[in-house]
Amino acid sequence: MLKRLAKSLREFTPATIISPLAMVGEVYMEVQIPLVLSKIVDQGVEMANMDAVVKYGLILIAYALCSLAFGVVSAVAASYAGSGFARNLRHDMFYRVQTFDFSNIDKFSTSSIVTRLTSDVATIQMTFQMMIRLAVRCPMLLILATIKSYSISPRLCIIYCIVLPLLAFGLLSITRVVHPIFHRVFRTYDKLNNAVQENVHGIRVVKAYVREQKEIEKFTEVSGSIYADFCKAEKILAFNNPLMQVAIYTCILVISWFGANMVVSSGNGALTGGLTTGQLTSMFTYTIQILTSLMMFSMVYVMMTMCRAPLQRTYEILVEEPTLHNPAEPATEVADGSIDFENVSFRYSETAPRDSLEHITVHIKSGQTVGILGGTGSSKSTLVQLIPRLYDVSSGCVRVGGVDVRDYDVEALRNAVSMVLQKNTLFSGSIKENLRWGNPEATDEELVHACRLACADDFIRSFPDGYDTHIEQGGSNVSGGQKQRLCIARALLKKPKILILDDSTSAVDTKTDASIRKAFAEEIPDTTKLIIAQRVASVQDADLILVMDAGTIAAMGTHDELMKTSQIYQEVYHSQTKGGDE
C-alpha cells in the first residue's frame, strides 16, 4: 500500500529526502550542546577560567546556529514535500475516478469520494510531514542522547533502562485504545458529508416542505457523533502528558539523588565512578531529551494510527480497476446506427438476487425511431445504458453497427452515441460552454441550429445575455424543462449515429415535445432515436415501440399493433387519454 502511495511523490522526492537528512544534522548538533555546557561549567566556571568560558561559549553558539539552520531546512523541505505530495495524491485520485465505469462508481458513494479527496488527504499530508521530520528526529535523539549519557555515566543510564520500557508500554497502550475510535470517526465523516451534500443539493425541496429543523437535527446528530468520538479519544490521549511528566520528574529526582552523591564522592575532580557538576547538568539535559523524544514518538504513533484509515481509503481509490477495457485491436469506426440485442441478460453485481434484464432480443435498424415504455423499475434505463457500454452485459451481446460493443474503442463508441440521461446535469458556466460539451469545436451557428431543434433557442434569446447567460451549478437558475432542452441540444451537437432520450422530455409540455420529435424526424432522419417516455403521445408515432415489464420485453410493435395485442399498452394508453371511457 505504502509503495503505491509513494508513487505520488514524483518531483517532490528530493525534498522528501532532504528533510530527514537535515533533521539528522539538527539532532546531532543538539546532542553536542549539553557536552559543551558541561565543559563551560567544569573548565570555565568552576576553574574561574574566562578564556574557557569564551571558547566553549562560541562553540555553543556555533552548534546552536547550525542546529537552527538544519531545523529550518528540514521544516521548509517537509512543508514543500507534504503540500506537493497531497496535491499529487488528489490529482491521482481524481484522475482515477475519471477512469471509473458506472459499476466502479456504484461501489463508492459520492460523499465518500469527496471525503477521501479532502479530509483523508489532509490527514495524510499532516502525518507525512510529521513522519519525515519527527519520525526521524525522535529515534535519532533517543539513540544519540542515550549514547552520550552512557559515555558520561553508565551507572546512571540504568535509570533509563528501567523507566523507558514502562513509559513505552504506557504510551503504546493508550494509542492502541485510541486507534479504533479514530477509525470510526473517519467513517462518520462520510455520513456528515453526505448529509451536507444532500441538504444543499435539495435545499429548495427542504424549504418547500419546511424541513429545515429536521435537517438541522440530522446534521447535529452526525456532527455530535464525531464530537463525542473525538472527545473520547482526546480524554484518553490526555494521559500522555501526565505519564510523561511522571517519568521525567522521576528520572530527574533519581539522577539528582545518585548524581549528587557521585559528585560529592568525586571530591574536587572526577574520580573513577565519580561525576562532575557539569556532567550532572548534562545528564539532566539528556534525560529531558530522551524522554521528550519518546513522548514525541508516541504522538507520531498516534498520528500514524489516525492515518491508517485514510491511507486505506485512499489506497482503495488508487487501486480500483475499471471493469471495462478496450480490446487489443479495437474498432474505431461505427458504421451506422443499427442496434441488435441478442439474448441479453444483465445484473448490476454478482451478489444481486436476480437479473435486471432477462433474455432481451430485439433488432433496430439504422435511422429508426424506437419508443420504450414501461412502469417504474422495468429496467428501461438499464437497457439503453448497455448501448454506449456504460455497463457490460452479463450474458448475450449488444451490437452497434453490426459490431459487438465490447470490440469497439470505448471513446469511439460513446462519441457515436449521444445520451440525454434521466437526471439532466448542467455545469456552472455560460450556456455556450455547456452546449460545447457536445462538440468543443462547434460554431455559434451550429449551437443555434441544435438549440432550434431542441426548441431551446427562443427561451435562450429571452435572457438578457442570450447564449452567454451564466448557468449556476447544477442548472439551478433554469427550469426543469429548459434544462432538459439544453441537454438535448448538447447531445445533438455530437452529431451522433444514435440518440438516446431517457425520459428527457418529461418536464416539457406536450406541444414542445411534439415539436422536438417533428424536428428530429425532419432534420436527423439517419440518426437512430431511442425515446424512453412515460407518455404514450411521446412514442406513438415511433417505428417500433418496446413495452417493458420486470426486465423483459413484454410486447413490441407499432402503436396500432400494440393496441390490438398488448394489454399493458392498452391500459397505459386509455389511462392517459380518456381514462378508459372509449
N, C-alpha and C positions, 0 to 999 in steps of 0.2 A: 504493500500500500504506500509506504513512505517513498519507495523508489519511483512509483508512478507520479506521486505528487511533486517529487523533486524535479521532474521534467519541466515544471512551470517556472523554475528559477531562471533558466536561459541566460540572458545578458546580465542578470544580477548575481551570477555565480561568483565573480571576483569579489564583490562587496561582501558576500556571504562568507568567503574565506578570510578576507582582511579583518573583519570584525572580531572573530575569536582569536586570531593571531595577535591583534593589538591588545586584546584583553589579557592574553598571557603576559605581554610586556608590562601591562599595568599591575597585574598581580605580583610579578617578580619584583618590581620597584617597591610595592607596598610592604612586602615581607623583609626588605632590606632596611626599611626605616626604623623598626624597633632596635635592630642591632646598632645602628648609628646613634640612636638615642642613648643606648646603654654606654657607649664609649664616651659620649658627651658627659654623662653623669660620672662614670668611673675615672676617666682620664682627664676630664676638664674640671667639673665642679668639685669633686672630692679632692683632687690634687691641686685645686686653685690654679689650674693651667689655662690661661686665657687663650693662648695660641691653639691649644687642642679644641677649645670650645668653638673658636672661629673656623678652624679647619673642618671639624666634623659638622659644624653648622652649615657651612657652604655645601658640603657633600649631601647633607639632609635636604637642603633646598633644591639641589640638582635632582635628587631622587624624586622629590615631590613634584617638581615641574615635569619630569619625564613621565611620571605616573599620570599626571593630569593630561599631558599630550596624548599618551596612549589611550586614555579613557575617552577623550573627545573623538579621536579617530574611530574607536570601536563603536561609540554611540551613533556617530554620523553614518558610518557604514551599515550598522544594524538597521537604522531607520530607513535608509535608502533601499537596502535589500528587502526589508519587510514590506514596505509600500509597493515595491516593484513585484515582489512575489505575489502579493494579494491581487494586484492589477492583472498579472498574467493568469492567475488562478481563476479569477472571474471571467476573463476572456475565454480561457479554455473551456470552462463550464458552459458559458453562454453559447459558444461555438458548437459544443457537443449537443446542447439542447436543440439547436437549429437542425442538426442532422437526425434527430429522433423522428421515428414514424409515429403514427397515431397510437399504436399498441405500446410503444415506449412511454409516450406521454401519459397514457392511461395508468401506468404504474405509479407515477408521481403526481400528487395534487399540485395545482398552481401555487398555492400558498407555501407548500413545502419547497418548491423550486426557488421561490423568491427568498425564503428564509435561508436556504443554502447559499444563495448568491450574495446575501447581505450579512446577516448576523453570524452565520457559521464562518464565513471567510474572515470577518473582522476578528473573531476569536482566534482563528488560526494565525492571522497576522500578528496579533499581540503575543501569542505563545511562541511563534517563530522568532520574533525579535528578542524575547526573553531567553529562548534556547541558545541562540548563537552568542549571547553575552553571558548571562548568569549560569547557564548550564556548563560553561567553560570556567567561569570565574570561581564558582563555589567549590568544585572538587580540586581545582588548582590551588586555591587559597588554603583549603583544608590540608592538602598534602604538604605544600611548601611550609606553611606555618607550623605544622606538626614536626617536620624535619628540623626546622630552625630551633624550635623549642627543645627538641630532643638533644640537639647539639649543645644547648646551654645546660640542661639538667635532665638526664634520663630518668632520675628518680621521680621528679615532679610530673613527668609525662605519663606516669602510671595513673594519675588522676583522670587524664583524658580517656585512657583505655577503659575506665570504669563508667564515666559519665556519658561518653559519646554513644555507646550501644543502647543505653537506657533512653537517651534522648531520641535517638533514631527510631527506636521501637515505638515510642510515644507519638512521634510525628507521623510515621507511616500508618499507625492505627487510626489516627484522625483522618488522614487523607483517604484511607480505604472506606471509611464510613461515608465520607462526603461524595465520593465519585458517583454512586447510583443516583444521588439527589440531582447532581448537575446533569446527568444523562436524561433524567426525567424532565428537567427544565427545558432542554432544547427540543424535546418532542412537544412540549406545551407551547413553545414559541410558534410552531406550525399552526396550532389552533388559534393563537392570538392573531397571526397574520391573516388567517382565513376569515376570522370574524370581522377584521377591519376591512379587508378587500370586499367581502360580501356586502357589508353595510354601505361602503362608499359607492360601490357599483350600483346598488339598488336603492340609493338614498331617496329617489322620487317615490318608489313604492313604500318605503318606510314612512315617509311623511304623509303619503296619501292614506295610509291605514293607521296613522297616529301611533306608530310602534316605536317611537324614539326611546321611551323609557324601558321597553323590553330589550331593545338593542343595547342600551347602556348597561342593563343588568347582565346581559350575556357577556359583554366585554369585561365588565367588572369581575365576573366570576372567573374568567380565564386569567385576567391580569392578577387577580387575587391569588390564584393558584401559583403563579410564578413568584409572586411576592412571598407567599408562605414558604415555598421551597427554598428560595434564596435566604430568607431569614433563618430557616432551619440549618442550612449549610453554614452560614456565617456564624451562628451560635456555636457550632461545633469547631469551626476554624478559629474561633476566638480563644480556644485553649492553647493554640500555638504559642502566643506571646507569653502568657504566664509560665508555661512549661519551659520556654527558652530562658526567661528571666531567672527561674529557679536554678536551671543548670548553670547559667553564667555566674550568678552570685555564689552558688555552692562552690564552683571551681575557684573563684577569686578568694573566698573565705579559706578554703583548704590550702590553696597555694600561699596565701598570706601567712597562715599559721606555720606551715612547714618551711616556707621560703624564708621567713623572718628568723626562724631557728637556724637555718643554714647560713644566713648572712652573719648572724651573731657568732656561730661556731667558726666561721672563716677568719674571724679576727680582723685585722687590718688589710688582709689580702685574700685572694681566692685560693683556698687550700683544696686538697683532694676531697671531693664531696661537698665543698662549700659553694657559696653563691655570693656575688657582689650585689650592691644596691642597684646598679644599672641593669644587671642581668635579671634581677627580680622584677624591675619595672618592665623590661622586655617581655617577661613571662606573662605579666598581666595583659599586655597588648596582644600577644599571640593567643592568649585564652579567649579574648573577645573576638579576634579574627576567626579562630577555629569554630567557635560556637555560633557566631553570626553567619558564617558561611554555611553551616549546617542548617540554620533556620531559613536562609535564602534558598537553599536546595530544597527544603520542604515546600516552600512556596512555588518553586519551579515544578515540583512534583504535583502540587495541587493544580497548577495551570495545565500540566500535561494530562491529568485525569479529566479536567474540564474539557480539554481539547479532543479527547478520544472520540466522543460522539460526533462533533463537527467534522473531524477528519474522515470518519467512516461514511458520513452522509455525503461529503464532498466526493470521496472516492467512488461511491455508488454512481454518481452522475458521470464521472470521468470514464468509468469502465463500462457503462451501459452501452451495449452494441445495438445499432439499428437492426431491426428484424428484416428489413427489405434491402436487398443488394442488387446491383446491376450484374447481369451475366457477363461472362468473359468477353464475348463479342456481341454487344447489344445492337439491336436495330435502332436506327436514329431517325427514320422517316416513317410517318404514319400515312399510309396510302389513302385512306378515306375514313369516313365516319361510321362505317358499319360496325355493329356490336353483336357479339354472339356469346350467350351464356350456355355452357354445355354441362348439364347435370351439376350445377354449382351448389355446394353446401359451405356454410361458414359459421364459425363460433369465435367470439372475441378472445377467449382464453381456453387453455386445456382443461381448466377446472370448472368451466361453465357447465351448468347442468344439462343444457340442450343447445342444439344449433339455432342460431338466429335466422339463418336461411337454410332451406332444405330442398335439394333436388330441383334447382331452378334451371329451366331450359327455355330460352327464348332467342329469336333471331331478329335483329333490327337492321334494316337496310340503310345505307348512307343517305342522308337527306330527309329521312322520315321524321315526323313529329310523333313522339310517344308520350302518352299521358299515364301517370301512375297514381292510382287511388288506393286507399286503404285506411283502416282505423289506426288510432294511436297504438304504437308498439307492433305494427305489422311488418317492420323492417324495410320500409320504403327507402329511407336514407341509407341504410346499410347496403342495400342493393347497388345504388348508384356510386357509393364510395369505393366499390371494387373496380370501377371502370378506370379511374386515374391511378389505381393501385395505391390508394391510401391504406388499404389492408390487402393482404394476400388471402386467396380462397383457402379453405381447409381441404376441400376436395373438388374435383372438376377443374374447369378452366374458363377464363374470360378472354375473348379475343376482340381486339380492336383493329380494324383494317385488315382482318384475316390473320393477325399475328397475336400469339399469346402475350398478354400484358407483361408477364414475367420475363419475356425475351426482349423487351424494349429498354432503352436507356430511360431511366425514370424521369429525368428532366425533359427529354424529348416528348415522352408520352403526356406529361402534365401540361406541357406547352400547347399540345394539340387538343386538350380538354379544358374548357372553362367551366368552373363550378361556382354557382352562387349558393352558398351554404344557408341552412335553415336559420342560423344565427348570423345576421349580417354584421360585419365589422368594418368600421371606418377608423382611420388613424388621424391623429392630430396633424394638422397641416391644411393647405388650401384644397379646394375641390379639384383643381388641376393635378396637384400632387397625388391625391388619392386615385384619380382616374388613371394616371400613368403607371400605377402598379400593374395594370393590364398590359401596357406597352410603353416602356420608358422613352421610346423614340417617337411616340405619336405626335402628330402636328395638332395645332389648335383646331384645324378643320376636321380632323379625324375625331377629336374629342367631341366637337359639336354634333357630328353625324351620329356617333354612338349614343349620345345623350338624347338625340331626337328619336332614335329607335326605341330607347328605353322610356320615352315620354318624360325625360328629366330636364330638357332644355328650357322649357317655359318657366318652371319654378326657379331654376338656377339664375336666369336673367332677371327674375323679380328681386333678387338680392342686390343691395347697393353695390357690392363688389363683384357681382357676377361669378365667373369661374375662379376668381381669386378670393372668394369668400373663405374665411378660415373655418375649418371644421374642428370642433373640440374633441378631446379624447373620447373614442367610442361613438362619435357622431351624436353627442348628447344635444347639440343645438339644431338638429333637423328632426323632422317627424319620422315615424316608422316607415311610412310609405315612401318618403323622399330618400331615406337611407336605402331602401330596397331598390329603388330605381337607379340610384348612383352605383350600387353594387352590380346591377345588371349591365349598366353602361361600361363599367370597368371590365367586366367579363367579356363583353363584345369587342373591346379593343384588342384582345388577344387574337382576334380573327380565327377562332377555333374551328376544328372539324366537328367537335361535339360540344354542345352547350347543355349544361345540366342546371335546371332551376329547381332547387329543393324547397318547395313551398315558399318561394321568394316573391310572390305577388299577393300574399295573404293580407298585407296591410294597405293595398291599393283598392280603389273602388272598381266595380265590375266594368265600367266604361273604359277606364285606363287599362285594365287587364286585357280587355278585348283589343284595344289599340296597340298594345305591345305585341300581342300574338299576331295581329294582322301585319305589323311591321316586320316581324320575324319571317312570316310566310313570303312577303314580297321582297325583302332585302337580303335575306340569307337563306335562300331555298336549298342550297347544297349542304348546309350545316345540319347535322343530326341534332334534334332537340328533344331532350327528356324533361318533362314537366311534372314534378310532384305537386299535387294540389289537393285541397280539401273540397273545393267547389267543382261540381260536375261541369259547370259552364266553362271552366278554365281548360278542360281537356276534351270536351265532347266533339270538337272538330278535328281531333288528332287522327293520324293514320292508323294508330294502334293504341289501345288502352289496356293497361295491365291492372287487374284488380287483385290486391294482395291481402292475405289473411294469415296471421300467425306464421310469418316467414315463408309462405308458399304463394305461388300464383294460383289464386282460386279461379280466375277466368281471364281470358284475353280476347280482344277483337275490337271492332269499331263500335261506336255508340249504338247504332241500330242493332248490331248483332248482340251486344250485351243486354240491350233492353229486352231481347227475346229469350236469352239463355242464362243470364246471371241474376239470381235473386238478390245477392248483395248489392249489385249495381242498381237494380231496380229500386231497392229500398232507399239507397242514398239519393238517387235521382228524385224520387217522389217526396222525400223528406225536405229536399231543398227547393222544390217547385211549389206544389200546392198541398203539401202535407198528406199526399195520398188520396186527395179528393178526385183525381182524374179517373 
